[in-house]
Amino acid sequence: MHTVGALRTLGHDPLPGAWAGGPPQVWLLRMSGRPAEPPQVYERVLDPRERARAAGFVRDLHRQRYVAAHLGLRHLLGAYLDTDPAAVELTREPCPGCGGPHGRPAVAGTPLHFNLSHAGDLALFAFAATAVGADVEEEQPASVVAEVGQALHPGEVAELGALPERARPAAFARCWTRKEAYLKGTGTGLSEDPAVTYVGTGTVPASPAGWALSDVPVGAGYAAAVALASPGTR
């Protein structure tokens, strides 16, 4: 896994390797301690939709994190595609369930696949030659795990129930990030019931057919996962 440092150092130098297949290239951005970018900087890079989303946040912290994550995405895409980050044309593939324009994120005119997730202080980026999903989440308190955990696959519910209470938040976070990464990779998102697909709560992911799930180590208090489609999987 690559760790993102100062994204400006990427410039326009192309990044190799995301086109040739194999494991996804994964980057982690830790946003604490980074100076907030002023509007005159980020508004030159983000597109109108991103600028409108940034302007809509009530809390400065949430705006700063959104801006940092999306600037990071654009700088990385610019480096992979050897183009100006501001020129990257972001779009959405059709949803595989209803055909609406809210499926996987994509860049118009390129086969590079990517995904972005951010939670708390972290942003996670994944790039690959086939469809890819990424998710990072903060660990939740036991009360949230007890409630939301009941929505998981029956096998996962049973696994959580068999654990001591102190071990459940980490196990739930592992499971949820795997599930979200997979569903973001397929493009369905949470329009698919979380009870449908089994990904497991243990230390080794259970990969659905046609996909490879991997946990990503991101530090205490968080869990993260990446899902990569096998060639030919849509």
Secondary structure as GFF3:
##gff-version 3
##sequence-region A 1 234
A	DSSP	beta_strand	2	3	.	.	.	ID=ss1
A	DSSP	three_ten_helix	7	10	.	.	.	ID=ss2
A	DSSP	beta_strand	25	30	.	.	.	ID=ss3
A	DSSP	alpha_helix	39	42	.	.	.	ID=ss4
A	DSSP	alpha_helix	48	55	.	.	.	ID=ss5
A	DSSP	alpha_helix	60	81	.	.	.	ID=ss6
A	DSSP	three_ten_helix	85	87	.	.	.	ID=ss7
A	DSSP	beta_strand	90	92	.	.	.	ID=ss8
A	DSSP	beta_strand	105	107	.	.	.	ID=ss9
A	DSSP	beta_strand	113	119	.	.	.	ID=ss10
A	DSSP	beta_strand	122	128	.	.	.	ID=ss11
A	DSSP	beta_strand	132	138	.	.	.	ID=ss12
A	DSSP	alpha_helix	142	148	.	.	.	ID=ss13
A	DSSP	three_ten_helix	149	151	.	.	.	ID=ss14
A	DSSP	alpha_helix	154	162	.	.	.	ID=ss15
A	DSSP	three_ten_helix	165	167	.	.	.	ID=ss16
A	DSSP	alpha_helix	168	186	.	.	.	ID=ss17
A	DSSP	three_ten_helix	189	191	.	.	.	ID=ss18
A	DSSP	beta_strand	211	215	.	.	.	ID=ss19
A	DSSP	beta_strand	222	229	.	.	.	ID=ss20
###
